[in-house]
Amino acid sequence: MNIVDMTAVQLSAAIMEGRTTAVEAAEAVLARIEKEDKKYNCYVTVDRDGALAQAKAVQAKIEAGELTGPLAGVPVAVKDNICTDGLRTTCSSKMLHHFVPAYSAEAVRNLQRAGAVILGKTNMDEFAMGSTTETSAYGPTRNPRNTEHVPGGSSGGSAAAVAAGECVYAIGSDTGGSIRQPAAYCGVVGMKPTYGTVSRYGLIAYGSSLDQIGPLTKDVADCAAVLEALASHDPKDSTSVSREDTNFTASLTDHVEGLRIGIPDDYLGEGLDGEVRAAVLQAAEVLEKRGAVVERFDLSLVEYAIPAYYTIAAAEASSNLERFDGIKYGYRAETFEGLHNMYKKSRSEGFGEEVKRRIMLGSFVLSSGYYDAYYLKALKVKALIKKAFDTAFEKYDLILGPVAPTTAPKLGESLADPIQMYLGDIYTIAVNLAGLPGISVPCGEDSRGLPIGLQLIGDCFQEKKLFRAAYTYEQREQREKKF
């Protein structure tokens, strides 16, 4: 098997057994990037020299017996809003076009401890604001499954890089579906863990109460292995949770007997494409035949999730992006008159249209006279959504549904209608509002050959149940393809 076609677990095993080396693996993936990335635009920065130096150092540790885990020597891509020491981190924005962090995010350090080789930084929607990776200052990323279509967003570069073989796995961030939706559009596996499972230290924040770093991989086994490496308690992050149940690879068992799975009627109603609906229900049938108990139920409050999410996320974005003023770091306008004018021109020129739209919305809902009417009310709806999920999980182990209402739209379609782009997050954002874990697994294609994603949602800290169900479904699908 070609190195670029291997999963992370397969490649690490090959390196451990001496069938290849970390350096050969890095060279193979870098060659694929050099050959293909002009077509897809997955990367903002490729660190060829740095990756090869890392691979050489990792190989020496493997040979010395210091690294033995399932990610040792495996090349990884990092979303460009996750800080990497000495490697440019731009958030795909003109505002940070020359920013080089002096430290690495804790998630990156955890991967490096596991022996990962960092290839570079992947393209994304500017400051993670978007659902298509078209708001990037470095141009749109194209979906490797069909280059006329978007890869999703905001972690579109990471998802597309995995799908195109331009990395073996990647990490992204998920604020309202930004890992799961591009995973669905590109036909890969993506997971948003329970809030607090992965340190947010070094993640350039969009919505601090919603953001969570997670993996994008070729299969479920890789996803479990990567999350196992990422998860840790970090005293530098006040939202980090100390967990002892992070042996996620142990949950990769091919059975779901007795698992109770609920399908919200709200997720199958108006606005859902017929082919997506059929694929999701067929996936539910596969799990039911394997012994799961599958039922339909009313989750409620789904219609309120989008306005609540965009109110809260925009408010937090407005606050988080105040720091980019052109003084200590970031873009500064070349000509200006006085301090106030420098702020105004630097921010006007440095931020793109979608970012400015959300900053203005966030500033509005936080302003005097509107705080109670909008932001405070959104927080109350957020609490009600969490309560609705708590009630559902009293009866069900998992919730099953689609990731997005349709398959990947064509380039340019979503930017022409931002409201329609926002509505595309309807099935993913409630997971972030409630701090829950969710996973996207490929479950077929539409009539145009575009991937469809199945979403499984678990209660807080129940990632193992998600991996168990996702792995069982994936194994069944792989067996059927063989025969």
HELIX and SHEET records of a PDB file:
HELIX    1   1 ILE A    3  ASP A    5  5                                   3    
HELIX    2   2 ALA A    8  MET A   16  1                                   9    
HELIX    3   3 ALA A   22  TYR A   40  1                                  19    
HELIX    4   4 ARG A   48  GLU A   63  1                                  16    
HELIX    5   5 LYS A   94  LEU A   96  5                                   3    
HELIX    6   6 GLU A  106  ARG A  113  1                                   8    
HELIX    7   7 GLU A  126  ALA A  128  5                                   3    
HELIX    8   8 GLY A  156  ALA A  164  1                                   9    
HELIX    9   9 ARG A  180  CYS A  186  1                                   7    
HELIX   10  10 VAL A  220  LEU A  230  1                                  11    
HELIX   11  11 PHE A  248  SER A  251  5                                   4    
HELIX   12  12 ASP A  265  LEU A  268  5                                   4    
HELIX   13  13 GLY A  274  LYS A  289  1                                  16    
HELIX   14  14 VAL A  302  ASN A  320  1                                  19    
HELIX   15  15 LEU A  321  ARG A  323  5                                   3    
HELIX   16  16 GLY A  338  GLY A  350  1                                  13    
HELIX   17  17 GLU A  353  VAL A  365  1                                  13    
HELIX   18  18 TYR A  371  LEU A  376  3                                   6    
HELIX   19  19 LYS A  377  PHE A  393  1                                  17    
HELIX   20  20 PRO A  418  LEU A  423  1                                   6    
HELIX   21  21 ILE A  429  LEU A  433  1                                   5    
HELIX   22  22 GLU A  463  LYS A  482  1                                  20    
SHEET    1   A11 TYR A  43  VAL A  46  0                                        
SHEET    2   A11 VAL A 117  THR A 122 -1                                        
SHEET    3   A11 PRO A  75  LYS A  79  1                                        
SHEET    4   A11 TYR A 169  ASP A 174  1                                        
SHEET    5   A11 GLN A 212  THR A 217 -1                                        
SHEET    6   A11 VAL A 189  LYS A 192 -1                                        
SHEET    7   A11 GLY A 438  GLU A 445 -1                                        
SHEET    8   A11 PRO A 451  GLY A 458 -1                                        
SHEET    9   A11 LEU A 398  PRO A 402 -1                                        
SHEET   10   A11 ARG A 260  PRO A 264  1                                        
SHEET   11   A11 VAL A 293  PHE A 297  1                                        
END                                                                             
